[in-house]
Amino acid sequence: MKSKFAAQLYTVRNELKKDYPAVFRELKEMGWAGVQLSALPEGYDPHEIAALLKETSLGTAGIHISLERLERELDSVLEEVHLYNTRDIICPNLPKEYQSVEGYQHVRETLNNIADKAKGFRISYHNHAFEFETDINGQSALRYLLEPTHENMVLAEVDVYWVKKGGQDPLQFIQPYRGRMPIIHLKDMTADEHQTFAEVGTGLIDFEPILRWGEQSGVEWYAVEQDQCSGNPMDSLQISLNNLNKLATQLV
């Protein structure tokens, strides 16, 4: 399982702007098996990123690509993603104008069309909490987007923190996505009144059963993302990795 832990680069977005090769090397030294590509500095060279991945032997736990870019630049996206030795492309968020019944219907149709064109790649959707605020056919918009049916090719990248923030139990929520979630997002929630972002293993979320489910259900990467850190984001990632490694040892 330890070979499946990846750092989501949005966590270290400010550090990436200063010296992204150093970030990749430090994450490898820290003990991460992979990274999930996101928040790369403006004007980055995909070939340089690919070279860094090769140099550090970091695996690629997919890449976050905006819906707008997927719609407008799919061919160039696929060429870039191919360089990174991954099949996983994830839509990470939705503009406000899509957060309605009609908007979600458009998004589902669009992502399915993209999945149909992107043969050999997998298209997933990463949630926040706002998808629980819209009801479509008696279910949340998130359930609608990720509906596990043969005709729906949109896979899940469930973020357990945002599921809990949306008032749901993360372990119960992920049950329908066995075999349909190659990557899961792990982040914890503080146990105080703020219920904000926390290092994995330091807050309210019980990760042991989530990891056990993941190992039984086809999860290939556990990507750790912490949107905001109270201190150095690298220190936060180290704490999360240490705690995940302890859990992984207990589950062997």
Secondary structure, DSSP 4 states (H G I P E B T S, - for coil): -GGGEEEEGGGGHHHHHHHHHHHHHHHHHHT-SEEEE-SPPTT--HHHHHHHHHHHT-EEEEEE--HHHHHH-HHHHHHHHHHTT--EEEE----GGG-SHHHHHHHHHHHHHHHHHSTT-EEEEE--SGGGG-EETTEEHHHHHT---TT--PEEE-BHHHHHHTT--HHHHTGGGTTS-SEEEE-EE-SSTT--EE-TTSSS--HHHHHHHHHHTT--EEEE--S--SS-HHHHHHHHHHHHHHHHHHH-
